[in-house]
Amino acid sequence: MAIKEGLRPGGRSARVQESIHSAVNALLQEQERSTVTVPQIAARAGVTPSTIYRRWGDLAALLADVALARMRPDSEPANTGSLRGDIRAWAEQYLDEMSSEVGRNMMRDVQASATPGYCVTIIGAQLQTIVDRYPDEKTPSVDRLINLVVAPVVFRILFSATALEVDELHRLIDIALHLD
């Protein structure tokens, strides 16, 4: 089921969504993800389970929506003064956050969402911000950065027991920047 869009900031629906998202985040801090239920979330958020089912359809869609909300960046990517430095700082932070247990679960939840392309939008915007800082330099396209830097990180996180090593991440960045 698709998540309903179009909330007015500060409206009742936005407040209910925020309380439900907060309840999910609190419960995920307190217990195993596999034991979290819609009735628990509803009780914690002060709503009925039907409110959750009406908006999200099922627990998987709600967890995906919460994961997508958590993936939205709080700030602009770090500005180190160089394109290579900015991409390294961003990629190292992304690797660190997404390779954690919380990050792995977020990725799995987003995979199950009806809007997985949203992640490309978020990541693409962050990388575009970095690229736009250096208009006088030869810069790679955002697609190249996603394909050569982000994709290997995500693949290793989702399908390998170990995350990509930082040294290998740096080599991939250099390849993407044609510094290899």
CNS distance restraints for C-alpha pairs under 8 A (distance, minus, plus):
assign (resid   1 and name CA) (resid  56 and name CA) 6.83 0.50 0.50
assign (resid   1 and name CA) (resid  57 and name CA) 5.74 0.50 0.50
assign (resid   1 and name CA) (resid  58 and name CA) 7.96 0.50 0.50
assign (resid   1 and name CA) (resid  61 and name CA) 7.34 0.50 0.50
assign (resid   1 and name CA) (resid 114 and name CA) 7.18 0.50 0.50
assign (resid   2 and name CA) (resid  56 and name CA) 7.17 0.50 0.50
assign (resid   2 and name CA) (resid  57 and name CA) 7.98 0.50 0.50
assign (resid   2 and name CA) (resid  61 and name CA) 7.93 0.50 0.50
assign (resid   2 and name CA) (resid 114 and name CA) 5.84 0.50 0.50
assign (resid   3 and name CA) (resid  55 and name CA) 6.44 0.50 0.50
assign (resid   3 and name CA) (resid  56 and name CA) 5.46 0.50 0.50
assign (resid   3 and name CA) (resid  57 and name CA) 7.99 0.50 0.50
assign (resid   3 and name CA) (resid  61 and name CA) 7.37 0.50 0.50
assign (resid   3 and name CA) (resid  65 and name CA) 7.71 0.50 0.50
assign (resid   3 and name CA) (resid 114 and name CA) 7.64 0.50 0.50
assign (resid   4 and name CA) (resid  55 and name CA) 6.27 0.50 0.50
assign (resid   4 and name CA) (resid  56 and name CA) 7.47 0.50 0.50
assign (resid   7 and name CA) (resid  11 and name CA) 7.17 0.50 0.50
assign (resid   7 and name CA) (resid  13 and name CA) 6.29 0.50 0.50
assign (resid   7 and name CA) (resid  14 and name CA) 5.80 0.50 0.50
assign (resid   8 and name CA) (resid  13 and name CA) 7.41 0.50 0.50
assign (resid   8 and name CA) (resid  14 and name CA) 6.46 0.50 0.50
assign (resid   9 and name CA) (resid  14 and name CA) 6.04 0.50 0.50
assign (resid  10 and name CA) (resid  14 and name CA) 5.79 0.50 0.50
assign (resid  10 and name CA) (resid  15 and name CA) 6.43 0.50 0.50
assign (resid  11 and name CA) (resid  15 and name CA) 6.33 0.50 0.50
assign (resid  12 and name CA) (resid  16 and name CA) 6.17 0.50 0.50
assign (resid  13 and name CA) (resid  17 and name CA) 6.06 0.50 0.50
assign (resid  14 and name CA) (resid  18 and name CA) 6.09 0.50 0.50
assign (resid  15 and name CA) (resid  19 and name CA) 6.20 0.50 0.50
assign (resid  16 and name CA) (resid  20 and name CA) 6.20 0.50 0.50
assign (resid  16 and name CA) (resid  45 and name CA) 7.83 0.50 0.50
assign (resid  16 and name CA) (resid  47 and name CA) 7.96 0.50 0.50
assign (resid  17 and name CA) (resid  21 and name CA) 6.06 0.50 0.50
assign (resid  18 and name CA) (resid  22 and name CA) 6.01 0.50 0.50
assign (resid  19 and name CA) (resid  23 and name CA) 6.09 0.50 0.50
assign (resid  19 and name CA) (resid  45 and name CA) 5.20 0.50 0.50
assign (resid  19 and name CA) (resid  46 and name CA) 7.93 0.50 0.50
assign (resid  20 and name CA) (resid  24 and name CA) 6.23 0.50 0.50
assign (resid  20 and name CA) (resid  41 and name CA) 6.71 0.50 0.50
assign (resid  20 and name CA) (resid  42 and name CA) 7.06 0.50 0.50
assign (resid  20 and name CA) (resid  44 and name CA) 7.82 0.50 0.50
assign (resid  20 and name CA) (resid  45 and name CA) 5.09 0.50 0.50
assign (resid  21 and name CA) (resid  25 and name CA) 6.22 0.50 0.50
assign (resid  21 and name CA) (resid  66 and name CA) 5.92 0.50 0.50
assign (resid  22 and name CA) (resid  26 and name CA) 6.08 0.50 0.50
assign (resid  22 and name CA) (resid  45 and name CA) 7.53 0.50 0.50
assign (resid  23 and name CA) (resid  27 and name CA) 6.10 0.50 0.50
assign (resid  23 and name CA) (resid  41 and name CA) 5.64 0.50 0.50
assign (resid  23 and name CA) (resid  42 and name CA) 7.86 0.50 0.50
assign (resid  23 and name CA) (resid  44 and name CA) 5.54 0.50 0.50
assign (resid  23 and name CA) (resid  45 and name CA) 5.44 0.50 0.50
assign (resid  24 and name CA) (resid  28 and name CA) 6.09 0.50 0.50
assign (resid  24 and name CA) (resid  41 and name CA) 5.98 0.50 0.50
assign (resid  24 and name CA) (resid  63 and name CA) 7.67 0.50 0.50
assign (resid  24 and name CA) (resid  66 and name CA) 7.57 0.50 0.50
assign (resid  25 and name CA) (resid  29 and name CA) 6.33 0.50 0.50
assign (resid  25 and name CA) (resid  66 and name CA) 7.86 0.50 0.50
assign (resid  26 and name CA) (resid  30 and name CA) 6.42 0.50 0.50
assign (resid  27 and name CA) (resid  31 and name CA) 6.03 0.50 0.50
assign (resid  27 and name CA) (resid  36 and name CA) 6.84 0.50 0.50
assign (resid  27 and name CA) (resid  41 and name CA) 7.48 0.50 0.50
assign (resid  28 and name CA) (resid  32 and name CA) 6.46 0.50 0.50
assign (resid  28 and name CA) (resid  33 and name CA) 5.74 0.50 0.50
assign (resid  28 and name CA) (resid  36 and name CA) 7.29 0.50 0.50
assign (resid  31 and name CA) (resid  35 and name CA) 6.94 0.50 0.50
assign (resid  31 and name CA) (resid  36 and name CA) 7.30 0.50 0.50
assign (resid  32 and name CA) (resid  36 and name CA) 6.99 0.50 0.50
assign (resid  36 and name CA) (resid  40 and name CA) 6.80 0.50 0.50
assign (resid  36 and name CA) (resid  41 and name CA) 7.51 0.50 0.50
assign (resid  37 and name CA) (resid  41 and name CA) 6.37 0.50 0.50
assign (resid  37 and name CA) (resid  59 and name CA) 7.27 0.50 0.50
assign (resid  38 and name CA) (resid  42 and name CA) 6.04 0.50 0.50
assign (resid  38 and name CA) (resid  49 and name CA) 6.15 0.50 0.50
assign (resid  38 and name CA) (resid  52 and name CA) 7.30 0.50 0.50
assign (resid  38 and name CA) (resid  59 and name CA) 6.27 0.50 0.50
assign (resid  39 and name CA) (resid  43 and name CA) 6.09 0.50 0.50
assign (resid  39 and name CA) (resid  48 and name CA) 7.67 0.50 0.50
assign (resid  39 and name CA) (resid  49 and name CA) 5.55 0.50 0.50
assign (resid  40 and name CA) (resid  44 and name CA) 6.19 0.50 0.50
assign (resid  41 and name CA) (resid  45 and name CA) 6.04 0.50 0.50
assign (resid  41 and name CA) (resid  49 and name CA) 7.94 0.50 0.50
assign (resid  42 and name CA) (resid  46 and name CA) 5.88 0.50 0.50
assign (resid  42 and name CA) (resid  47 and name CA) 4.97 0.50 0.50
assign (resid  42 and name CA) (resid  48 and name CA) 5.44 0.50 0.50
assign (resid  42 and name CA) (resid  49 and name CA) 5.25 0.50 0.50
assign (resid  42 and name CA) (resid  52 and name CA) 7.15 0.50 0.50
assign (resid  43 and name CA) (resid  47 and name CA) 6.30 0.50 0.50
assign (resid  43 and name CA) (resid  48 and name CA) 7.12 0.50 0.50
assign (resid  47 and name CA) (resid  51 and name CA) 6.51 0.50 0.50
assign (resid  47 and name CA) (resid  52 and name CA) 7.99 0.50 0.50
assign (resid  48 and name CA) (resid  52 and name CA) 7.24 0.50 0.50
assign (resid  49 and name CA) (resid  53 and name CA) 6.34 0.50 0.50
assign (resid  50 and name CA) (resid  54 and name CA) 5.80 0.50 0.50
assign (resid  51 and name CA) (resid  55 and name CA) 6.35 0.50 0.50
assign (resid  52 and name CA) (resid  56 and name CA) 5.82 0.50 0.50
assign (resid  52 and name CA) (resid  57 and name CA) 7.06 0.50 0.50
assign (resid  52 and name CA) (resid  58 and name CA) 7.62 0.50 0.50
assign (resid  52 and name CA) (resid  62 and name CA) 7.85 0.50 0.50
assign (resid  53 and name CA) (resid  57 and name CA) 4.32 0.50 0.50
assign (resid  53 and name CA) (resid  58 and name CA) 5.67 0.50 0.50
assign (resid  53 and name CA) (resid  59 and name CA) 7.99 0.50 0.50
assign (resid  56 and name CA) (resid  61 and name CA) 5.60 0.50 0.50
assign (resid  56 and name CA) (resid  62 and name CA) 5.52 0.50 0.50
assign (resid  57 and name CA) (resid  61 and name CA) 6.71 0.50 0.50
assign (resid  57 and name CA) (resid  62 and name CA) 7.85 0.50 0.50
assign (resid  58 and name CA) (resid  62 and name CA) 6.53 0.50 0.50
assign (resid  59 and name CA) (resid  63 and name CA) 6.11 0.50 0.50
assign (resid  60 and name CA) (resid  64 and name CA) 6.12 0.50 0.50
assign (resid  60 and name CA) (resid 109 and name CA) 6.97 0.50 0.50
assign (resid  60 and name CA) (resid 112 and name CA) 6.93 0.50 0.50
assign (resid  60 and name CA) (resid 113 and name CA) 7.51 0.50 0.50
assign (resid  61 and name CA) (resid  65 and name CA) 6.15 0.50 0.50
assign (resid  61 and name CA) (resid 109 and name CA) 8.00 0.50 0.50
assign (resid  61 and name CA) (resid 112 and name CA) 7.27 0.50 0.50
assign (resid  61 and name CA) (resid 113 and name CA) 5.81 0.50 0.50
assign (resid  61 and name CA) (resid 114 and name CA) 7.61 0.50 0.50
assign (resid  62 and name CA) (resid  66 and name CA) 6.24 0.50 0.50
assign (resid  63 and name CA) (resid  67 and name CA) 6.10 0.50 0.50
assign (resid  63 and name CA) (resid 109 and name CA) 6.02 0.50 0.50
assign (resid  64 and name CA) (resid  68 and name CA) 6.10 0.50 0.50
assign (resid  64 and name CA) (resid 106 and name CA) 7.39 0.50 0.50
assign (resid  64 and name CA) (resid 109 and name CA) 4.52 0.50 0.50
assign (resid  64 and name CA) (resid 110 and name CA) 4.84 0.50 0.50
assign (resid  64 and name CA) (resid 111 and name CA) 7.76 0.50 0.50
assign (resid  64 and name CA) (resid 112 and name CA) 6.58 0.50 0.50
assign (resid  64 and name CA) (resid 113 and name CA) 5.21 0.50 0.50
assign (resid  65 and name CA) (resid  69 and name CA) 6.22 0.50 0.50
assign (resid  65 and name CA) (resid 110 and name CA) 7.58 0.50 0.50
assign (resid  65 and name CA) (resid 113 and name CA) 7.27 0.50 0.50
assign (resid  66 and name CA) (resid  70 and name CA) 6.25 0.50 0.50
assign (resid  67 and name CA) (resid  71 and name CA) 6.28 0.50 0.50
assign (resid  67 and name CA) (resid 106 and name CA) 5.03 0.50 0.50
assign (resid  67 and name CA) (resid 107 and name CA) 7.60 0.50 0.50
assign (resid  67 and name CA) (resid 109 and name CA) 6.43 0.50 0.50
assign (resid  67 and name CA) (resid 110 and name CA) 6.28 0.50 0.50
assign (resid  68 and name CA) (resid  72 and name CA) 6.78 0.50 0.50
assign (resid  68 and name CA) (resid 106 and name CA) 7.75 0.50 0.50
assign (resid  68 and name CA) (resid 110 and name CA) 6.44 0.50 0.50
assign (resid  68 and name CA) (resid 118 and name CA) 7.75 0.50 0.50
assign (resid  68 and name CA) (resid 119 and name CA) 7.47 0.50 0.50
assign (resid  71 and name CA) (resid 119 and name CA) 7.73 0.50 0.50
assign (resid  71 and name CA) (resid 122 and name CA) 7.72 0.50 0.50
assign (resid  72 and name CA) (resid 122 and name CA) 6.57 0.50 0.50
assign (resid  73 and name CA) (resid 122 and name CA) 7.84 0.50 0.50
assign (resid  76 and name CA) (resid 126 and name CA) 7.08 0.50 0.50
assign (resid  76 and name CA) (resid 129 and name CA) 7.62 0.50 0.50
assign (resid  77 and name CA) (resid  86 and name CA) 7.29 0.50 0.50
assign (resid  77 and name CA) (resid  90 and name CA) 6.16 0.50 0.50
assign (resid  77 and name CA) (resid 126 and name CA) 6.45 0.50 0.50
assign (resid  77 and name CA) (resid 129 and name CA) 7.47 0.50 0.50
assign (resid  77 and name CA) (resid 130 and name CA) 6.92 0.50 0.50
assign (resid  78 and name CA) (resid  86 and name CA) 6.07 0.50 0.50
assign (resid  78 and name CA) (resid  89 and name CA) 6.68 0.50 0.50
assign (resid  78 and name CA) (resid  90 and name CA) 6.84 0.50 0.50
assign (resid  79 and name CA) (resid  85 and name CA) 7.92 0.50 0.50
assign (resid  79 and name CA) (resid  86 and name CA) 5.63 0.50 0.50
assign (resid  79 and name CA) (resid 130 and name CA) 7.86 0.50 0.50
assign (resid  80 and name CA) (resid  85 and name CA) 5.62 0.50 0.50
assign (resid  80 and name CA) (resid  86 and name CA) 5.42 0.50 0.50
assign (resid  80 and name CA) (resid  89 and name CA) 7.92 0.50 0.50
assign (resid  81 and name CA) (resid  85 and name CA) 7.01 0.50 0.50
assign (resid  81 and name CA) (resid  86 and name CA) 7.19 0.50 0.50
assign (resid  82 and name CA) (resid  86 and name CA) 6.01 0.50 0.50
assign (resid  82 and name CA) (resid 134 and name CA) 7.94 0.50 0.50
assign (resid  83 and name CA) (resid  87 and name CA) 6.17 0.50 0.50
assign (resid  83 and name CA) (resid 130 and name CA) 6.95 0.50 0.50
assign (resid  83 and name CA) (resid 131 and name CA) 6.99 0.50 0.50
assign (resid  83 and name CA) (resid 133 and name CA) 7.82 0.50 0.50
assign (resid  83 and name CA) (resid 134 and name CA) 6.71 0.50 0.50
assign (resid  84 and name CA) (resid  88 and name CA) 6.02 0.50 0.50
assign (resid  84 and name CA) (resid 173 and name CA) 7.64 0.50 0.50
assign (resid  84 and name CA) (resid 174 and name CA) 7.83 0.50 0.50
assign (resid  84 and name CA) (resid 177 and name CA) 7.64 0.50 0.50
assign (resid  85 and name CA) (resid  89 and name CA) 6.03 0.50 0.50
assign (resid  86 and name CA) (resid  90 and name CA) 6.12 0.50 0.50
assign (resid  86 and name CA) (resid 130 and name CA) 6.58 0.50 0.50
assign (resid  87 and name CA) (resid  91 and name CA) 5.89 0.50 0.50
assign (resid  87 and name CA) (resid 127 and name CA) 7.61 0.50 0.50
assign (resid  87 and name CA) (resid 130 and name CA) 7.10 0.50 0.50
assign (resid  87 and name CA) (resid 173 and name CA) 7.45 0.50 0.50
assign (resid  88 and name CA) (resid  92 and name CA) 5.90 0.50 0.50
assign (resid  88 and name CA) (resid 170 and name CA) 6.78 0.50 0.50
assign (resid  88 and name CA) (resid 173 and name CA) 7.14 0.50 0.50
assign (resid  89 and name CA) (resid  93 and name CA) 6.22 0.50 0.50
assign (resid  90 and name CA) (resid  94 and name CA) 6.14 0.50 0.50
assign (resid  91 and name CA) (resid  95 and name CA) 5.99 0.50 0.50
assign (resid  91 and name CA) (resid 149 and name CA) 7.61 0.50 0.50
assign (resid  91 and name CA) (resid 150 and name CA) 7.57 0.50 0.50
assign (resid  91 and name CA) (resid 169 and name CA) 7.70 0.50 0.50
assign (resid  92 and name CA) (resid  96 and name CA) 6.07 0.50 0.50
assign (resid  92 and name CA) (resid 166 and name CA) 7.04 0.50 0.50
assign (resid  92 and name CA) (resid 169 and name CA) 7.82 0.50 0.50
assign (resid  93 and name CA) (resid  97 and name CA) 6.05 0.50 0.50
assign (resid  94 and name CA) (resid  98 and name CA) 5.87 0.50 0.50
assign (resid  95 and name CA) (resid  99 and name CA) 5.77 0.50 0.50
assign (resid  95 and name CA) (resid 153 and name CA) 6.55 0.50 0.50
assign (resid  95 and name CA) (resid 163 and name CA) 7.83 0.50 0.50
assign (resid  95 and name CA) (resid 164 and name CA) 7.76 0.50 0.50
assign (resid  96 and name CA) (resid 100 and name CA) 6.56 0.50 0.50
assign (resid  97 and name CA) (resid 102 and name CA) 7.94 0.50 0.50
assign (resid  97 and name CA) (resid 103 and name CA) 5.72 0.50 0.50
assign (resid  98 and name CA) (resid 102 and name CA) 7.37 0.50 0.50
assign (resid  98 and name CA) (resid 103 and name CA) 3.91 0.50 0.50
assign (resid  98 and name CA) (resid 104 and name CA) 5.77 0.50 0.50
assign (resid  98 and name CA) (resid 106 and name CA) 7.91 0.50 0.50
assign (resid  98 and name CA) (resid 107 and name CA) 7.50 0.50 0.50
assign (resid  98 and name CA) (resid 157 and name CA) 7.37 0.50 0.50
assign (resid  99 and name CA) (resid 103 and name CA) 5.72 0.50 0.50
assign (resid  99 and name CA) (resid 104 and name CA) 5.88 0.50 0.50
assign (resid  99 and name CA) (resid 157 and name CA) 5.73 0.50 0.50
assign (resid  99 and name CA) (resid 163 and name CA) 6.21 0.50 0.50
assign (resid 100 and name CA) (resid 104 and name CA) 6.12 0.50 0.50
assign (resid 101 and name CA) (resid 105 and name CA) 6.23 0.50 0.50
assign (resid 102 and name CA) (resid 106 and name CA) 6.15 0.50 0.50
assign (resid 103 and name CA) (resid 107 and name CA) 6.19 0.50 0.50
assign (resid 104 and name CA) (resid 108 and name CA) 6.34 0.50 0.50
assign (resid 104 and name CA) (resid 157 and name CA) 6.76 0.50 0.50
assign (resid 104 and name CA) (resid 158 and name CA) 6.93 0.50 0.50
assign (resid 105 and name CA) (resid 109 and name CA) 6.13 0.50 0.50
assign (resid 106 and name CA) (resid 110 and name CA) 6.11 0.50 0.50
assign (resid 107 and name CA) (resid 111 and name CA) 6.16 0.50 0.50
assign (resid 107 and name CA) (resid 158 and name CA) 7.82 0.50 0.50
assign (resid 108 and name CA) (resid 112 and name CA) 6.56 0.50 0.50
assign (resid 108 and name CA) (resid 158 and name CA) 7.88 0.50 0.50
assign (resid 109 and name CA) (resid 113 and name CA) 6.53 0.50 0.50
assign (resid 110 and name CA) (resid 115 and name CA) 7.74 0.50 0.50
assign (resid 110 and name CA) (resid 116 and name CA) 5.92 0.50 0.50
assign (resid 111 and name CA) (resid 116 and name CA) 5.88 0.50 0.50
assign (resid 112 and name CA) (resid 116 and name CA) 7.64 0.50 0.50
assign (resid 116 and name CA) (resid 120 and name CA) 7.83 0.50 0.50
assign (resid 117 and name CA) (resid 121 and name CA) 6.63 0.50 0.50
assign (resid 118 and name CA) (resid 122 and name CA) 6.34 0.50 0.50
assign (resid 119 and name CA) (resid 123 and name CA) 6.02 0.50 0.50
assign (resid 120 and name CA) (resid 124 and name CA) 5.54 0.50 0.50
assign (resid 121 and name CA) (resid 125 and name CA) 6.02 0.50 0.50
assign (resid 122 and name CA) (resid 126 and name CA) 6.45 0.50 0.50
assign (resid 123 and name CA) (resid 127 and name CA) 6.23 0.50 0.50
assign (resid 124 and name CA) (resid 128 and name CA) 5.91 0.50 0.50
assign (resid 124 and name CA) (resid 142 and name CA) 6.17 0.50 0.50
assign (resid 124 and name CA) (resid 143 and name CA) 7.83 0.50 0.50
assign (resid 124 and name CA) (resid 146 and name CA) 7.60 0.50 0.50
assign (resid 125 and name CA) (resid 129 and name CA) 6.13 0.50 0.50
assign (resid 126 and name CA) (resid 130 and name CA) 6.62 0.50 0.50
assign (resid 127 and name CA) (resid 131 and name CA) 6.24 0.50 0.50
assign (resid 127 and name CA) (resid 142 and name CA) 6.20 0.50 0.50
assign (resid 127 and name CA) (resid 145 and name CA) 7.76 0.50 0.50
assign (resid 128 and name CA) (resid 132 and name CA) 5.91 0.50 0.50
assign (resid 128 and name CA) (resid 142 and name CA) 6.22 0.50 0.50
assign (resid 129 and name CA) (resid 133 and name CA) 6.57 0.50 0.50
assign (resid 130 and name CA) (resid 134 and name CA) 7.49 0.50 0.50
assign (resid 131 and name CA) (resid 135 and name CA) 7.46 0.50 0.50
assign (resid 131 and name CA) (resid 139 and name CA) 6.42 0.50 0.50
assign (resid 131 and name CA) (resid 140 and name CA) 7.75 0.50 0.50
assign (resid 131 and name CA) (resid 142 and name CA) 7.87 0.50 0.50
assign (resid 134 and name CA) (resid 139 and name CA) 7.63 0.50 0.50
assign (resid 139 and name CA) (resid 177 and name CA) 6.90 0.50 0.50
assign (resid 140 and name CA) (resid 144 and name CA) 6.17 0.50 0.50
assign (resid 140 and name CA) (resid 145 and name CA) 6.80 0.50 0.50
assign (resid 140 and name CA) (resid 176 and name CA) 6.69 0.50 0.50
assign (resid 140 and name CA) (resid 177 and name CA) 6.08 0.50 0.50
assign (resid 141 and name CA) (resid 145 and name CA) 6.52 0.50 0.50
assign (resid 142 and name CA) (resid 146 and name CA) 6.16 0.50 0.50
assign (resid 143 and name CA) (resid 147 and name CA) 6.02 0.50 0.50
assign (resid 144 and name CA) (resid 148 and name CA) 5.90 0.50 0.50
assign (resid 144 and name CA) (resid 149 and name CA) 7.98 0.50 0.50
assign (resid 144 and name CA) (resid 176 and name CA) 6.48 0.50 0.50
assign (resid 145 and name CA) (resid 149 and name CA) 5.34 0.50 0.50
assign (resid 145 and name CA) (resid 150 and name CA) 6.71 0.50 0.50
assign (resid 145 and name CA) (resid 173 and name CA) 7.67 0.50 0.50
assign (resid 145 and name CA) (resid 176 and name CA) 6.05 0.50 0.50
assign (resid 146 and name CA) (resid 150 and name CA) 4.67 0.50 0.50
assign (resid 146 and name CA) (resid 151 and name CA) 5.91 0.50 0.50
assign (resid 147 and name CA) (resid 151 and name CA) 5.23 0.50 0.50
assign (resid 147 and name CA) (resid 152 and name CA) 7.62 0.50 0.50
assign (resid 148 and name CA) (resid 152 and name CA) 6.77 0.50 0.50
assign (resid 148 and name CA) (resid 172 and name CA) 6.21 0.50 0.50
assign (resid 148 and name CA) (resid 173 and name CA) 7.33 0.50 0.50
assign (resid 148 and name CA) (resid 175 and name CA) 7.67 0.50 0.50
assign (resid 148 and name CA) (resid 176 and name CA) 6.00 0.50 0.50
assign (resid 149 and name CA) (resid 153 and name CA) 6.68 0.50 0.50
assign (resid 149 and name CA) (resid 169 and name CA) 6.93 0.50 0.50
assign (resid 149 and name CA) (resid 172 and name CA) 5.76 0.50 0.50
assign (resid 149 and name CA) (resid 173 and name CA) 6.02 0.50 0.50
assign (resid 149 and name CA) (resid 176 and name CA) 7.26 0.50 0.50
assign (resid 150 and name CA) (resid 154 and name CA) 6.22 0.50 0.50
assign (resid 151 and name CA) (resid 155 and name CA) 6.02 0.50 0.50
assign (resid 152 and name CA) (resid 156 and name CA) 6.12 0.50 0.50
assign (resid 152 and name CA) (resid 164 and name CA) 7.68 0.50 0.50
assign (resid 153 and name CA) (resid 157 and name CA) 6.20 0.50 0.50
assign (resid 153 and name CA) (resid 163 and name CA) 7.10 0.50 0.50
assign (resid 153 and name CA) (resid 164 and name CA) 6.01 0.50 0.50
assign (resid 153 and name CA) (resid 169 and name CA) 7.84 0.50 0.50
assign (resid 154 and name CA) (resid 158 and name CA) 6.09 0.50 0.50
assign (resid 155 and name CA) (resid 159 and name CA) 5.72 0.50 0.50
assign (resid 155 and name CA) (resid 160 and name CA) 7.47 0.50 0.50
assign (resid 156 and name CA) (resid 160 and name CA) 4.90 0.50 0.50
assign (resid 156 and name CA) (resid 161 and name CA) 7.65 0.50 0.50
assign (resid 156 and name CA) (resid 162 and name CA) 6.73 0.50 0.50
assign (resid 156 and name CA) (resid 163 and name CA) 5.32 0.50 0.50
assign (resid 156 and name CA) (resid 164 and name CA) 6.11 0.50 0.50
assign (resid 157 and name CA) (resid 161 and name CA) 7.48 0.50 0.50
assign (resid 157 and name CA) (resid 162 and name CA) 6.92 0.50 0.50
assign (resid 157 and name CA) (resid 163 and name CA) 5.24 0.50 0.50
assign (resid 157 and name CA) (resid 164 and name CA) 7.60 0.50 0.50
assign (resid 164 and name CA) (resid 168 and name CA) 6.67 0.50 0.50
assign (resid 164 and name CA) (resid 169 and name CA) 6.67 0.50 0.50
assign (resid 165 and name CA) (resid 169 and name CA) 6.30 0.50 0.50
assign (resid 166 and name CA) (resid 170 and name CA) 6.19 0.50 0.50
assign (resid 167 and name CA) (resid 171 and name CA) 6.38 0.50 0.50
assign (resid 168 and name CA) (resid 172 and name CA) 6.25 0.50 0.50
assign (resid 169 and name CA) (resid 173 and name CA) 6.26 0.50 0.50
assign (resid 170 and name CA) (resid 174 and name CA) 6.25 0.50 0.50
assign (resid 171 and name CA) (resid 175 and name CA) 6.26 0.50 0.50
assign (resid 171 and name CA) (resid 180 and name CA) 7.35 0.50 0.50
assign (resid 172 and name CA) (resid 176 and name CA) 6.17 0.50 0.50
assign (resid 173 and name CA) (resid 177 and name CA) 6.14 0.50 0.50
assign (resid 174 and name CA) (resid 178 and name CA) 5.94 0.50 0.50
assign (resid 174 and name CA) (resid 179 and name CA) 4.65 0.50 0.50
assign (resid 174 and name CA) (resid 180 and name CA) 5.38 0.50 0.50
assign (resid 175 and name CA) (resid 179 and name CA) 5.70 0.50 0.50
assign (resid 175 and name CA) (resid 180 and name CA) 4.93 0.50 0.50
